[in-house]
Amino acid sequence: MEWDKTYGGTDRDELKIVRHTSDGGYIMGGTSLSGISGDKTKASRGDRDFWVIKVDAAGAIEWNKVYGGNGADRLAALEQTSDGGYILGGSSNSGNNGNKSDPTRGGFDYWVVKINAKGKVQWDQTVGGSADDNLGDIIQTSDGAYLLGGSSSSNKSGNKSENARGENDYWIVKLSSKGRQQWDKTYGGNASDALNALLQTNDGGYLLGGGSTSPVSGDKTSPQKFFCITDCHFYFWVVKVDATGNQEWDKTYGAVDGYFGQTIGEMVHAPDGGYLLGGDSDAGANFDKSEPNRRKFSDYRDYWVVKIDPLGTIQWDKTLGGDGDERFGALLATQDGGFLVGGRSETYLSHDKTEPKRDNSVNYGDYWVVKLNATGTKLWDKTFGGSEGDLLTSMDNTSNGGYILGGYSDSPISGDKTEANVGNFDYWIVKTQGETCTTPTPSITLTRMANTYTGDVPSTLYLGYGPESILLTASGGTTYSWSPASGLSNTNTAETLFSPTEAGIYTFTVTIGNGTCTATKSVTITVKDVRCGSKLTKVMLCHKGQMICLADEAVKAHLKNHPEDRLGECLAEVPALTLTETNKLKVYPNPFTSSTIISFTLKDSEEYTVEVYEFTGMLMQRWPNAKGKPGQHIRLQWAPQKAQRGMYVVKLITKDGVQNVQVIRE
């Protein structure tokens, strides 16, 4: 831990979100009941208000602002925007007073406030229907607009264009960059559906995440894990929509036999194009949950994260906890391709928790963060707290490879807390140091996926004979990223399979990570096409300086009897051309039945033309004029459809003159 800071007034102040800002500082926001007192220099507007604090890189306050009306205003989301300002989002039942310019639409409404870099209000917007609408998240979209998401019990009314599907539904609203509503969409089943998190996807659409108690009904096509009629548990529910909100698919994830169910709290992008979903669970290992609960008592929860691919298929899941109660608070994609999972823990040393509690009571908790690599393997965990209650709600990366952790605390100076409590609960942020690491020493091994003898090194493949794929295995780190991706089976695992379809020289580079330290290693694979014959089912070999075409089953014996021969053309046995040599035209096989290869190497940069004539002088085929580079090897295939059996003449025309080769079609 580098440092920690406490900010608060004399009443209850609960931090919801903290973010690293483009100037190297941090901005945090939450909900406050305090009046002017302690660090709060602005008066309360009503019951509770949005309270936003901007600090520098060392945590010193630069400004703090209060936003609210005469009712209850609860902040749920805060992000820095592309213009250097910030967008705030939450729920409000205030009228048009204080900072709120619109009246309430019903009960609670979505309330969005756009501020500049100094905290001055630029615009605000109230969005809602006739009942309660509670905002869970807000994101700035790639077009500079905003997407709001949360839960709604309103029917068609106010800003809501569709009726409710059940008790509560997912409700998203698209606003322009100036806050004007562009469209809205409702998604839900016939029970309760609560949206907490939004992501914009790589295809321009959106991923919506939260929890659902609905069976298959309405927009919900993915069933619950256990049929029930009343007092149903929540399960993770993800809905994928396109750029205009049209539903593409939905998925339900969860397990049974717990008391609380499972609800997505946050989602993040994964390096491979998939997503990591985060929440908590007190369920055992069943259905989508592969690991048992760590609980000591039946109602204790653990962190539960689920990794899905871009289409929603589960790739892995991870249960993290001790023998006490863990409540999920935040999820972060880290700069090294891994993940940080955080929240509140009441656990002593046990199971995944390697550090002791900081507080004195079984009913209070500490910040607890767990680092995972890209495939879900636990790397480390850390506990931060004082002698009372500390609840982590948000995390972000910092510029030096560390993390900023945020939440709220009523602990005095004790444990990891170096500043006194101001009132009831206060904002508490913790800055951790950048991760120390050892630079990895990468290596790559190649394994051809067949043992057929080819007489060549493992880094050479032959299309048409022997192994046509090769396994690349990297080692030396904890995370792996291969590039380019074309032709590889995976790009974010230690092992990847290369299966080429064309001849060429391919170079692949793997970036190996060990914490924040990385190193790269490259390997080059040569792919040669040795297919020949009328249907390209035979194998080309170089035998005593001449090209021959053998059946596949005859190649092994031939290479055993003639170990000096090689697969492919006789390029290795032909001396490199010098500027004084002429171009050498070759045609093979000769005689041929259905097709033959025309081959030559250019001595310098020059134009060339290739023609084939019947022996009587009739032109059969002419390839377009082309220009080659010095030393370039040209290989053309002639597979005549109408040519009769007999003799033909292949002509190569260059600036040095014309070369003729007679060829016979049998």
N, C-alpha and C positions, 0 to 999 in steps of 0.2 A: 504494500500500500504506500503510495506517495504522500497523499494528504486526504483529509476529509473536511467537510464544511457543513454547518448547521444553519438553516435559515428559518425564521418563524416569527409569529406574533404570540400574543398571550392566550389565544384560543387554539382550536384545532386546525392544522394546515396539512393537507395530504397531497404529496407530490404524485402526479400521475405519469409524467414523461420527462426525460432529459435527453438532449441532443447536442452533439458536437457541432459547432458552427463554423462557417467558412473563414472567420477571422481568427480561429484557433481557440476561441472561448467556448462557452456552453450556454444553452438556454434551457430553462426548466419551467414547467407549468403544472398546476394542479388546482385544487379547490380549497378555498380558505374561508373560515368563519371569523378570523381575527380582524379587529379594527386596527387603527394606527397604533403600533407597538412593536418593539423589537426591531426586526429588519423590514417591517411592513410600513411604508411611508404614505400609503394611500388608504383612504377611508373605505369601509365596506359599503357596497351599494344596496344590499338587502340581506336576505337570509344567508346565502353563501355565494361566492363569486369565483370567477377565474382569477388566479394569481400567477403572474408570469415574472420570472427573475432572469435577467441577463448578467452573466459573470464573465470575467476574463479567464485566461488560461490557468491562472493560479486560484481561481474561485472567488476573487474579489468582486463585489456587486458593482455593476455599471449602471443599471437601472432596474426598477421593478414597477409593474403596472397592475392595476385592478380593472377587470372588465365584468360588468354585470348590470342587472336591473333590480327591481324591488322584490323579486322572488328568489327562487333557488336556481343558481347557474352552476352546472357541474362540468368541468373540463374533462374530455376524454382523449383528445389527440392534439398534437402540435408538431408542425414540420417547418423547416426553413424552405422558402420558396425560391424559384429561379431568379427573382429580382432582388434577392438579398433580404427580403422581409420574412414574414412568418404567417402561417395560416393556423388558426385555433378553431377547434371544433368541440362541441359538447351538447348538453341538453339544458333547456331552460323553460321555466314556466312564468318568467317575468313578462310584464307588459312593456309598452314602448316608453321606457324611461331609463335613466342612467346612460349606459353605452348602447342600449338596445333600441333600435329605430323602428322595429315592427311589433305589433301586438301579438299576443299568443294566439295560436290557431285552435288550441283545444286545451289539453293538459300540458304535458311536457312536449316541447318541439325540438328538432335539431336547431342549433344556433351556431353559426359560423362567423368568425371575426377575422378580417384580414388587416394586419398591421405592418408598418414599415420596419426598417432595421432598428429604429429607436423606440418602437413600441406604440407609435401613433396610429390610431384607427384610420384605415383607408375606406373600408366599407364593412357592413355586417349584413347578414341575411338570416331570416327565420324561415324554416321549412317544416311544415307539419300538416297533420289532418286534425279531425275533431276529437280524437282520443290521445293516448300517450304515444309519443315517438321519441325513442332514446338513442342518440348517436353513439356508435361504438368506435368508429375510425373515420379518418379523412386522409386522402392522398392527393398530391398534385399529379395530374396525368401528363403524358408525353406531349400533348398539344397545349400545355399551359393552363388547362382548366382544372377542375377539382371533382373528385368523386367522393360522395358522402355515403356512409353505410351504417346501418344500425337495425333496431327492432321497432316494429310498429304494430299497434293494435287498432289503428284507424281504418275505417272504410273509406271509400272514395269521397274526398272532401278536401278543402284547402288546397295544398300542393300535391295531394296524393290522387293519382289518376286511376287507381285500381282498388277494388274492394279487398278486404282482408280474406286470407285463406283459412285462418283458424284463430287461435287466441292471440298469438304474436307471429309476425312474419319477418323475414329479411326484407329490408327496404333500402334500395340504393337510389341516389339522386345525383345527376350530373349537372354541375354548375359551370358557367363560363368563367373566364379569368376575372371577370368583373362581378361575379356572384349571381348572374341571371340563370334561372333554371332552364335547362335544355331538355331533359327528359327524366323520368323516374320509372322504376320497375319494382314489382313486388314478387317475392318467391316464398312459398311455404306450403306446409301440409295442414291437416285439420286440427293440429294441437299447437304446441308452443315451439317457436324457432327464434333463436336469439343470435344475431350477427355481431361479432366482435372485431373482425380483422379483414383488411382489404389488401390485395396486391394487384398491380398491373402486370400482365403476362407479356412474354416476348412477342406474341402475335397481335398485340394491341388490345386484347380483351382483358378480363379481370377474373380474379379468383376471390371468392367470398367464403369466409370461414367463421364458424361459431358452433352452436349446439342445437340439437333438435330432439323433441320428444314425439314428433309426428310419425305415424306409420306411412306406408305408401299411399299418397293422396295428394291432391293439388299438383304442385310442381315437384313433389318429392317422389322419385322413382326408385330410390335405394332403401330397402327395408331396415327396420330396427333389428337389433340383435336378439331381442326378447319381446315377445308379444305381450302387451299390457293394455288396459283400458283406463285405469286411474293411477295417479301417482307414478307416472312413467319416468324413467331416468333419461337424462340427456345423453346423446352420443355426438361425437364429432360429426359435423355435416359441412361438406365442401360443395360449392356450386361454381361451375365454370361458365362464364358468359362471354359473348363476343363484345366488340367495341361499342355496340349500341344496346347492350344489355340483353340480347337474346340468349336464352339458356342453351348450352351445348351439352353439358352432362352434370350429374351430381353423384356424390359418393358419401356413404355413411361408414364411419369407422368406430369401433369400440369393443368393449368386453362387458360381461355380466358378472353378477354375484357381489357387486359393491353396493355401497349405500348412496353414493353421490353422483354416479354417472361420470361422463366426460364431456367437456366443452372446450373448443379451441379458444385459447387466449390470444395467441399471436401466430403469424406465419412469416417465413422468410424464404427468399430465393436460394436454391442450392446451386453450386458451380456447374452441375451437369444439366441444368435446365429444368430440374424438378423443384420440389418444394419441401420444406420441413414445417410440420404442424406441431404446435406446442400447447400442452394443457396439463392437467393432473388427473389421477385416477386412483381409486381404492379397489379396483377389480383385480381378479386373479388372471392367470395365463389361460385365455380362451378367446375364441373368435380372432380378432385382429391383434390381440395383445400376446406377445410371445414370451413374456417374462412375468413371473409372479410378483405380487405386491410385496414390498419389504416390511410391511406393517407389523407392529407389535400388537395393536388392537384393531378390531374389525373396521373401524371408521377412520383409520389413518390413511392419508393419501401420499402418493409419490408423484414426482414429475413424470410425465409420459410424453414422448415425442415420437412422431410418425413421419417417415420419409416416403414421399410418393413421387412417381415420375410425372411427366407433363400431362399424362392422360388419367392420372389419379390412381394408378396401380401401386399398392404398397411395395416398397423395396426393403425397408427394414423399420423396426421400431425399437425403442429403448425405454426401460423403466429405471428411474434414478431416485434413490432415497435411502433413508436409514430406518431404524425401528420406531421413529416418532412420526410426526405429521409434517408433510411438506406441501406447501401451497405454491403452485406455479405463478410466476409474476411476469417474466419477460423472456424473449428469445432473440438471439442475435446471430447473423452470419458474420464470421470473423474474416479478417483480411488474409489469413493463410488458407482459406477454403474450408475451415471447420465451423463449429457452432459453439455458442455459449448459451447455456440454459440457466435461468436464475429465478429466485423467488424467496420465500420464507421457509426456514426450517426450524423445527423444535427438537431436533434429534441430537443425541449424544454421539460419541464415536461408535459407528456401526455401519455395516454394509458399504454403501458408496460414499459415506461421509467419513473423511479422514482427520477432521479437526474437531476439537471439543466445542460445546456450546459456550457462548459468551454471557448468557443471562442466568438468572437465579431461579427461574420458575419454569415448571413444565408447561405453563400456559402462554409463555412468551417465546418469540422466535428471533432468529438472526437472518441477515442476508446470507444466502448460500448460492454460489455459482459453480457450475460444472462445465468443463471444457471437453468437447467431443471432436474427433477428427471427421473427415468427410464421409466416412462409412459408419459412424456412430460409436466408435471405440472411445471409451473414456480415457482422457489424458491426465486430468488433474481436477481437484475441487478446492475451493477456498471458502472460508467462513469469515464474516465481518459483523460485528455487533457490539452492543453495550449490555448493561445489566438489566434492561427492560425490553420493551418490544421494538423490533426493527423489521419493517416489511418492505422488501424490494419490489418495485413495480416497473422499472425501466432500465435499459442498458444501451450503450452505444460504443463504437470504436473511437479511439483517439488518434491523433496524428503521430504519436511515437510508438504505436503498436500496442498500447495498453487499452484500458477500458474505463469508462465512466459509468458508475452504478448509481442509481437514484431510487429513492423511496421515501418513507417517512418513519420517524422514530420518536419515542418518548424517553429514551435512555439519557441519563446524565453522563458526565465525563466518566468513562469506564470502558474496559475492554479496548476496542479499536476506536472508540468515539472520543475525540480530543476536545470537543467544544460542548459547553453546557446546553441543556435543553432550555428553550425560551418560554414555551407555554405548555400546551397539552401535547399533541403530536406536532413535529416540525418536519420540514423538508430536510433530508440528509443525503448528501452525495459523497461518494467515495471514488477517488482517482487511484487506479492501480498502475503499477509500472508496466512498461513493455515487457513482453515475455522474453526471457533469456533462452538461448538455444545454441545448439552445436551445429555448425554447417554440415550438412550431409555429404557423404562421399558416394555419389551415385554409380551404379553399374547396371549394364543391360546384358542379359543372356538371350540367345536366339535358339529356339528349338523347332526344327522342321517337323510338321505334323504327319510325317511318314518316314520310314526307314529305308526307302528305295535308294539304292546307290546311284549317284549322279556323277561322281568323280570331281565334284566341286565343293567349295567352302559352304558352310551353313547359311551365309548371307546371300546366296544366289538361289533363285527359284526358276523353274522352267515350266512355262505354260505348255501343257501337252504331255508332260512326263514327270513322274515322281510326285513329291509333295508340292501342292499348289497353295499352301498357306503356311504361315510361320508364327509361332508364339513368341512375343516379345515380353520378357519379364524384367522389370526394374526392381532394384533393391537399394537400401541405404537411407530410407526416410519413413515418414508416417503418412504423407499424402503424395499423390502422383497425378500429373496432368500431362497428357500426350498431345502433340500437335505435329503436323496438321491432322485433322480428324478423319479425312477421307480414306476409306479402306480399312479403318480400324473398328473392331467390335466394341471397344470401350475407350474412353478418354480420361477417366478419373479413377482407374484402378491400377494396381501394380502390374497386372497381366493384361495384355490385349492381343487379339488375334488379327494378323494382317492377311487378307485374302485378295490378292490383286486380280484384275481382269484384263489388264493391258501390260505389255512389255514397257520397261522403263527403268530409271534409277530413282529410287524413293529414299528420302532422308526423313527420319522421324526424330523428334526431340522430346524428351521427358523432363519436366520440371519437378524435382523432388523436394518436398518440404519437410522440415523438422521444426515445428513451431512456426516462428516468423522467419527462420533462416531457410534459404532455398539454394539449390544448385541444379545445373542442367547437364544432360548427357545426350549425345546424338548417336544414331546408328544408320548406316546406309545399306539398303537391300537392293540388289540387282535382279531384275526380272527379265528373262529372255523367252521369246516365243519360238518354240522348236516344232510347232505343228506343221505338217506337210501332207501331201497327198490330195486327192480330188475332194475329199470331205474333211480335210485337215485332221484326220484320225491317226495318221502315222507320225513318226518321230524323225526329225532331221539330225544327222550326225556328220561330223567331219572325219573322213577316213582317207588317210594318205593324201591329204590336200584336196580331196574331192568331196562334194556334198552327196550324201546318200540318204534315202528315205526308207526307214524300216518300220515294220509293224511294232506296236508297243511291246508285245510279248517277246520280241526278238532282241530288244535293246539290251536287257540285262546280260544275256549270254554274250552279245557282241562286245560290250564294254569289258567283260571279264576276259575274253580272248584277245581283245585289243585295248589294253589299258592306256595306250598312248592316244587313243581317239577321244574326241570330246563331243558333247551335245552341242547342236547348233551349227552355225556357219563356220567356215574355216578362217575366220578373221584373225585369230591368234597366230595362225601359221603363215599368213600373208604379210610380207614386210610392209612397213608403212611407206606410202608413196612419197616421193620427193618431187620437187618442182620440175625435174628433168624427166620424170616418168610419165607415161601416157596412162589414160584411164583404161582399166581392165574390165571388160564386159564378160559376165558369167551368166549361164542359164542352167538351172538345175531344178528338179531332176531332168535328165535328158538321155533317153526318150521319156515322155510323160503320157499320162492317160487323160486326166481332166484338168490339171493346172500345173503350172511351173513358175519358178521364181526367177526374175531378172534382177541381177545384182551387179553393182559397180561402185567404185569410190572415186570421188572427184579430187583432182590434184590441187586445184585452187578455186577461187570464186569464179564461177562461170555458168552460162546457160547450157541447158541440155534438152534434147528431145529424144524420146524412145518411140520406135515404130516397129510393127510386126507385119511382114508381108508373106502372102502365099508364095510358093516357089515359082509360080507363074508370073508374079509381079503385082498381084492384087493386094491393095492395102487392107489389112484385117483390123488393126487397132493402132491409134496414135494417142499417146498420153499428152496432156497440155504441156506447152513449153514451161520450164521451171528454171530457177536459179538456185544453185547450191553453194555451200561454204567450203573452204579448203579442208580436205580430209573427210568430208561428209560421206557417209555410206548410204547409198540409195538402194532400196529393196522394193520391187514392184511384183505384184502377182498377176499372171495372165491366166485367166480361166475361160477360154473361148467356149461360147455356147453353140455356135453354128459351124465351127471349123471341122473339116473332115480329117480323117487320118492321112498322114503324109508329112512332107517336109515343109518347114517355114523358116524364114530368115528374120532374126531380131536385129534391129539397127540401133546403135547409139550414136547420136550426132552431137558433137561438141565443137569448140573452136579448133581442136586439134585434128578434126576430120571425122570420118565415119568408120565405126567398127561393126562388123557383121559376125553373127554366130548362127549357125544352122541348128535347128531343133526339130525333133521328130515327135509327132503325136501318134501314139499307137492306138 
